[in-house]
């Protein structure tokens, strides 16, 4: 379980979050949505430990980062919005490095990776370097790295950027299939409508409500009606 209780924090002396409180139960898929500047990215950075809250507490399975930094971070799998890879390492070496960083058996971890490598069609590219990958392929590498460690908490920040439609579909199915270990944050409404899970809404950097799919649909429907109809022309 992930639990944020009255978390206040931000950057330097500029508070961004104000008494943010919510919980994510085991096996639950939750989205974090809000307008620009509502504090979504800051909340993620507080959870993964890149920022330290001014006040309040963040715990994963009852453990805080102050109690045991290494154990806390090993509970987290993170897929960032922008992929970040080491140019001098092959795909295989990236996977092995991640497994070693988490203190996991490399042989067993690489065996688990086969499923994800095949799913995202990278199983024949283990010896490729990042310079040979497209942006979408780099994002797939980040996704695989997050899944192979079997985290208690999986944080996904806008993972669809750069992915092709097939990969997006595969990722949605994968997240739904492995919800036993996945809790997710994103500001993409379309994803949450498809998965039919609940979302936590931020407004003015404060947690204001948690919605299930039906409430989210009621919120989105009026917005859709004001969007102009787009006519697509194709050339014969």
C-alpha positions as CSV (number, residue, x, y, z in Angstrom):
1,X,0.0,0.0,0.0
2,X,1.1,3.5,-0.8
3,X,0.0,6.2,1.7
4,X,0.5,9.9,1.6
5,X,-0.6,11.8,4.7
6,X,-0.8,15.6,4.8
7,X,2.3,15.9,2.5
8,X,3.5,19.4,2.0
9,X,6.5,20.0,-0.2
10,X,8.0,21.5,-3.3
11,X,11.2,23.1,-4.6
12,X,13.7,25.1,-2.5
13,X,11.5,27.5,-0.5
14,X,8.6,27.4,-2.9
15,X,5.8,25.1,-1.5
16,X,3.9,23.3,-4.3
17,X,2.0,20.6,-2.4
18,X,-0.3,21.5,0.5
19,X,-1.5,18.7,2.8
20,X,-1.9,16.1,0.0
21,X,-3.5,13.0,1.4
22,X,-4.5,9.8,-0.4
23,X,-4.0,6.0,-0.4
24,X,-3.4,3.4,-3.0
25,X,-4.3,-0.2,-2.0
26,X,-2.4,-3.3,-3.0
27,X,-3.4,-4.3,-6.6
28,X,-5.1,-1.0,-7.3
29,X,-4.6,1.1,-10.4
30,X,-4.9,4.8,-9.6
31,X,-4.4,7.8,-11.8
32,X,-3.2,11.2,-10.7
33,X,-4.8,14.0,-12.8
34,X,-5.0,17.8,-12.7
35,X,-4.4,21.0,-14.5
36,X,-0.9,22.3,-15.4
37,X,0.8,23.3,-12.2
38,X,-1.5,21.3,-10.0
39,X,1.4,19.3,-8.5
40,X,1.3,16.0,-10.4
41,X,5.1,15.8,-11.2
42,X,6.0,17.2,-7.7
43,X,3.9,14.5,-6.1
44,X,5.7,11.8,-8.1
45,X,9.1,13.3,-7.3
46,X,8.2,13.3,-3.6
47,X,7.1,9.6,-3.7
48,X,10.2,8.3,-5.5
49,X,12.5,10.3,-3.2
50,X,13.9,13.0,-5.6
51,X,12.3,15.6,-3.3
52,X,12.0,15.6,0.5
53,X,8.6,16.7,1.9
54,X,8.6,19.8,4.2
55,X,5.9,18.0,6.2
56,X,3.7,14.9,6.3
57,X,4.6,11.3,5.6
58,X,4.9,9.0,2.6
59,X,5.0,5.3,3.1
60,X,5.1,2.2,0.9
61,X,4.0,-1.0,2.7
62,X,4.4,0.9,6.0
63,X,8.1,1.8,5.2
64,X,9.2,5.4,4.8
65,X,12.4,6.6,3.0
66,X,13.7,8.0,6.3
67,X,13.5,4.5,7.9
68,X,15.5,2.7,5.2
69,X,16.3,4.6,2.0
70,X,17.6,1.6,0.0
71,X,14.7,-0.7,0.9
72,X,12.2,2.0,0.2
73,X,13.5,2.7,-3.3
74,X,13.7,-1.0,-4.2
75,X,10.0,-1.1,-3.8
76,X,9.5,1.3,-6.7
77,X,9.6,0.8,-10.4
78,X,9.5,4.1,-12.3
79,X,8.8,4.7,-16.0
80,X,9.6,8.4,-16.7
81,X,8.0,10.6,-19.3
82,X,11.4,11.0,-21.1
83,X,13.5,7.9,-21.5
84,X,17.1,8.1,-20.1
85,X,19.6,5.5,-21.2
86,X,23.4,5.1,-21.0
87,X,24.8,5.4,-24.6
88,X,27.6,3.0,-23.9
89,X,25.4,0.1,-22.7
90,X,23.5,-2.3,-24.9
91,X,19.9,-3.3,-24.1
92,X,21.1,-6.5,-22.5
93,X,23.5,-4.5,-20.3
94,X,20.8,-2.0,-19.3
95,X,18.6,-4.9,-18.1
96,X,21.5,-6.5,-16.2
97,X,22.5,-3.2,-14.6
98,X,19.0,-2.6,-13.3
99,X,18.7,-6.1,-11.9
100,X,22.0,-5.7,-10.1
101,X,21.0,-2.3,-8.7
102,X,17.9,-3.9,-7.2
103,X,20.0,-6.7,-5.7
104,X,18.2,-9.3,-7.9
105,X,19.6,-12.5,-9.5
106,X,20.6,-11.5,-13.0
107,X,19.9,-14.9,-14.6
108,X,16.4,-15.1,-13.1
109,X,15.7,-11.5,-14.0
110,X,16.8,-12.0,-17.6
111,X,14.5,-15.0,-17.8
112,X,11.6,-12.8,-16.6
113,X,12.6,-10.2,-19.2
114,X,12.0,-12.5,-22.1
115,X,8.2,-12.1,-21.8
116,X,8.4,-8.3,-22.0
117,X,11.1,-8.3,-24.7
118,X,8.9,-10.4,-26.9
119,X,5.8,-8.4,-26.1
120,X,7.5,-5.1,-27.2
121,X,9.4,-6.8,-30.1
122,X,12.8,-6.1,-28.7
123,X,13.9,-9.7,-28.1
124,X,16.2,-9.7,-31.2
125,X,17.8,-6.3,-30.2
126,X,19.6,-7.2,-27.0
127,X,22.9,-6.2,-28.4
128,X,21.7,-2.9,-29.8
129,X,22.9,0.4,-28.3
130,X,20.6,3.4,-27.5
131,X,21.8,5.3,-30.6
132,X,20.2,2.5,-32.7
133,X,16.8,2.9,-31.0
134,X,14.0,5.3,-31.9
135,X,12.4,7.4,-29.1
136,X,9.6,4.8,-28.9
137,X,12.0,1.9,-28.6
138,X,13.9,3.7,-25.8
139,X,10.6,4.1,-24.0
140,X,9.9,0.4,-24.4
141,X,13.3,-0.3,-22.8
142,X,12.3,1.9,-19.8
143,X,9.1,0.0,-19.5
144,X,10.8,-3.4,-19.5
145,X,13.4,-2.2,-16.9
146,X,10.6,-1.2,-14.6
147,X,8.6,-4.4,-14.9
148,X,11.5,-7.0,-14.5
149,X,12.3,-5.9,-11.0
150,X,8.7,-6.8,-9.8
151,X,8.2,-3.6,-7.8
152,X,5.6,-3.2,-5.1
153,X,4.8,0.2,-6.6
154,X,4.9,1.0,-10.3
155,X,4.8,4.7,-11.2
156,X,4.2,5.5,-14.8
157,X,4.5,9.1,-16.0
158,X,3.0,9.7,-19.4
159,X,4.4,6.4,-20.9
160,X,2.6,6.7,-24.2
161,X,4.7,9.5,-25.7
162,X,6.6,8.2,-28.6
163,X,4.9,4.7,-28.5
164,X,3.3,3.3,-31.6
165,X,-0.4,2.3,-31.4
166,X,0.4,-1.4,-31.0
167,X,2.8,-0.7,-28.1
168,X,0.2,1.5,-26.4
169,X,-2.3,-1.3,-26.6
170,X,0.2,-3.8,-25.3
171,X,1.1,-1.6,-22.4
172,X,-2.5,-1.0,-21.4
173,X,-3.1,-4.8,-21.4
174,X,0.0,-5.4,-19.5
175,X,-0.9,-2.9,-16.8
176,X,-4.4,-4.4,-16.5
177,X,-3.0,-7.9,-16.4
178,X,-0.4,-7.2,-13.7
179,X,-2.5,-4.9,-11.5
180,X,-1.6,-7.2,-8.6
181,X,1.7,-5.2,-8.4
182,X,0.8,-2.0,-10.2
183,X,-0.3,1.4,-9.0
184,X,-0.1,4.1,-11.5
185,X,-0.1,7.8,-11.8
186,X,-0.8,9.7,-15.0
187,X,-2.6,12.8,-16.3
188,X,-3.9,11.0,-19.4
189,X,-7.7,10.7,-19.0
190,X,-8.1,8.4,-22.0
191,X,-6.1,5.7,-20.3
192,X,-8.2,5.7,-17.1
193,X,-11.5,5.6,-19.1
194,X,-10.3,2.4,-20.7
195,X,-9.0,0.8,-17.6
196,X,-12.0,1.7,-15.5
197,X,-10.0,2.5,-12.4
198,X,-10.2,5.4,-10.0
199,X,-8.3,8.6,-10.2
200,X,-7.1,11.1,-7.6
201,X,-7.7,14.7,-8.7
202,X,-5.4,17.5,-7.8
203,X,-6.5,21.2,-7.8
204,X,-4.3,24.1,-6.6
205,X,-1.8,21.5,-5.3
206,X,-4.4,20.0,-2.9
207,X,-6.0,16.6,-3.2
208,X,-9.7,17.4,-3.7
209,X,-11.4,14.2,-4.6
210,X,-11.1,10.6,-5.8
211,X,-13.3,9.5,-8.6
212,X,-14.2,6.2,-10.2
213,X,-14.7,5.8,-13.9
214,X,-18.4,6.8,-13.9
215,X,-17.7,10.1,-12.1
216,X,-14.7,10.7,-14.5
217,X,-16.9,10.1,-17.5
218,X,-19.5,12.6,-16.2
219,X,-16.7,15.2,-15.9
220,X,-15.1,14.5,-19.3
221,X,-18.4,14.3,-21.4
222,X,-19.1,18.1,-21.3
223,X,-15.5,18.8,-22.4
224,X,-15.8,16.5,-25.4
225,X,-19.0,18.2,-26.6
226,X,-17.2,21.5,-27.0
227,X,-14.3,20.1,-29.1
228,X,-14.8,20.8,-32.8
229,X,-15.5,17.9,-35.1
230,X,-12.3,17.0,-37.1
231,X,-12.8,15.9,-40.6
232,X,-10.0,13.7,-42.0
233,X,-9.4,13.6,-45.7
234,X,-7.5,10.9,-47.4
235,X,-5.9,10.9,-50.8
236,X,-6.8,8.1,-53.2
